[in-house]
């Protein structure tokens, strides 16, 4: 059986630590039989030969843009070739805002992360750090990615996600109503989901703002399992 291939594509906004964050998971992929290739540009998606042999794309590219040709290559690999795609936080759910086709494929788009109360905001990154709970869904409690994991708390950015019903949501998070917010009832957003797209599988975790969150035992375990779940199945 030949070694499977993983393509790590990283870049975009430096605040999400694309190099340090992806480096956390490269040894895990290698230990699980993947030959890992690292690219700092999404133009690699235009290389049909590379994409055909790629079993898993791990992407951490926050915002940025993608060319029509690169997106076409990525979509072809996932939809027709069965290449898996996985990632976390803004590196997958806030990538390429210029591309509606990308957003449709991923199934969820970051909208906002509500901040602390106005009198607690001081212009620092932790203005947007809230204590919140990641709640497993009924589907999540029976899914291999979440096996043995129960609801857990984090203190980090809590993503409000625009999404659709094609996602298989494994965990959610609820945005409460506060006196200083304009919404009038609690909002439930998907926090972790999978998605079947053509021949490929997609995995998304919204927790993962920075390295310290990725090192949380629950988050790390979920992402590791999500990477393996999304990867193209081995042909026996």
Buried (B, 14 or more C-beta within 10 A) or exposed (E): EEEBBBBBBBBBBEEBBBEEBBBBBBEBBEEEBBBBBBBEEBBBBBBEEBBBBBBBBBBBBBBBBBBEEBBBBBBBBBBEBBBBBBBBBBBBBBBBBEBEEBBEBBBBBBEEBBBBEEEEEEEEEBBBBBEBBBBBBEBBBEBEBBEEBEEBEBEBBBBBBBBEEEBBBBBBBEBEEEEEEEEEEEBEBBBBBBBEBBBBBBBBBBBBBBEEBBEBEBBBBBBBBBBBBBBBEEEE
